[in-house]
Amino acid sequence: MIDFTDKLFLAPMAGVSDPVYRQICREMGADIVLTEMVSATGLHYGSEKTADLARVSPADRPCGVQLFGADPDEMGRAVAEIQERFSPDFIDLNAGCPVKKVVSKNGGAALLQQEKLFSSIIRAMVRESSVPVTVKIRSGWTKDALVDCLFGTVAEDAGAALVTLHPRTRSMGYSGRADWSRIARLKETVSIPVVGNGDITTPEEARQMYEETGCDSLMLARGTYGAPWIFSQIRSFLEKGTYTPVSIGQRLDMAKYHYTLYEEQYGPRRTLKDMRKHLAWYIKGIPGATRGRDAIFRALTRSEIFASIDSLYP
Ligand SMILES: Cc1cc2nc3c(=O)[nH]c(=O)nc-3n(C[C@H](O)[C@H](O)[C@H](O)COP(=O)(O)O)c2cc1C
């Protein structure tokens, strides 16, 4: 059984937290990682593209597979299939995704409007699972209907082993600030571990999240963009009160390392396309970044990409 306390989690991120990203974040200090969200309906229809998202290699552990869906039976079957095929260390329910395509089918954050369905889904998942089932929620659908403490309690009663809260509402999307006081309230309400998530972008903010909320662990998503070392910096800051800044050279080295690992996994064509956003994040804010970004987006080969990166070393 995994210990979920005092851990730094890499958040599930569709289109970002692929196996290569997870490997890099783990090498840079992430304790626990999650896959991108995986559609239970996609698994039901036998989509291998969907199943691929749930693949967890032996080196990629501890890793949770995150599922989204809205039908308890289908979610139970998805848990059984994923366990049999990929043996993840835990399975997470997505009850926070704000995207229309997901909520229009009753999944993601739409579950925060349906207490009974939410509970039935977790119970069905727990029934089929021999590993912990965890739940990731937002604070509610709108600011007039904050349900995080209620749904945290429902999740605990249904057998969830942990609850992660991203304290924005569905209607906020990613705008405004995450209201960390909701995490503090949830922590006072439930007995299972609470993971605090939302707007952690520096080691100082990580410590502040612990201090303000009393949460058990932290989860980072956008704060890892082009900065996977944030995990080890946070660990260092929490333990020693200091951390080492990363130089421009180290950032560019990491960009090339990431590109190389991705290319080994997915081949040159896909890498050229998929890595653009990561490279833009790695070079953001360094002198010449605008010119470098344009060159990266125009580049047609790995050597052109690497030449653009090399031109940015001080
Ligand atoms: C590109 C992107 C993809 C995301 N995909 C997922 C997902 O698949 N499942 C999920 O539960 N949350 C997803 N999220 C939400 C994050 O996990 C996290 O809750 C949110 O970004 C707040 O954390 P942050 O402030 O550290 O970014 C995604 C966020 C982003 C930016």
The ligand as a Gaussian input file, in Angstrom:
#p B3LYP/6-31G(d) Opt

LIG

0 1
 C       -2.886000      20.954000     -20.103000
 C       -3.631000      20.468000     -18.884000
 C       -4.191000      19.216000     -18.894000
 C       -4.882000      18.745000     -17.776000
 N       -5.395000      17.485000     -17.792000
 C       -5.971000      16.983000     -16.671000
 C       -6.392000      15.627000     -16.610000
 O       -6.241000      14.852000     -17.569000
 N       -6.974000      15.199000     -15.450000
 C       -7.134000      16.024000     -14.364000
 O       -7.646000      15.590000     -13.330000
 N       -6.725000      17.302000     -14.394000
 C       -6.134000      17.784000     -15.505000
 N       -5.661000      19.065000     -15.501000
 C       -5.753000      19.875000     -14.263000
 C       -4.469000      19.746000     -13.437000
 O       -4.248000      18.412000     -13.041000
 C       -4.515000      20.639000     -12.187000
 O       -5.584000      20.241000     -11.377000
 C       -4.694000      22.120000     -12.526000
 O       -3.901000      22.496000     -13.635000
 C       -4.337000      23.004000     -11.327000
 O       -3.005000      22.775000     -10.922000
 P       -1.790000      23.796000     -11.298000
 O       -2.188000      25.147000     -10.805000
 O       -0.598000      23.220000     -10.592000
 O       -1.668000      23.809000     -12.790000
 C       -5.005000      19.562000     -16.619000
 C       -4.439000      20.830000     -16.620000
 C       -3.757000      21.290000     -17.725000
 C       -3.145000      22.666000     -17.682000

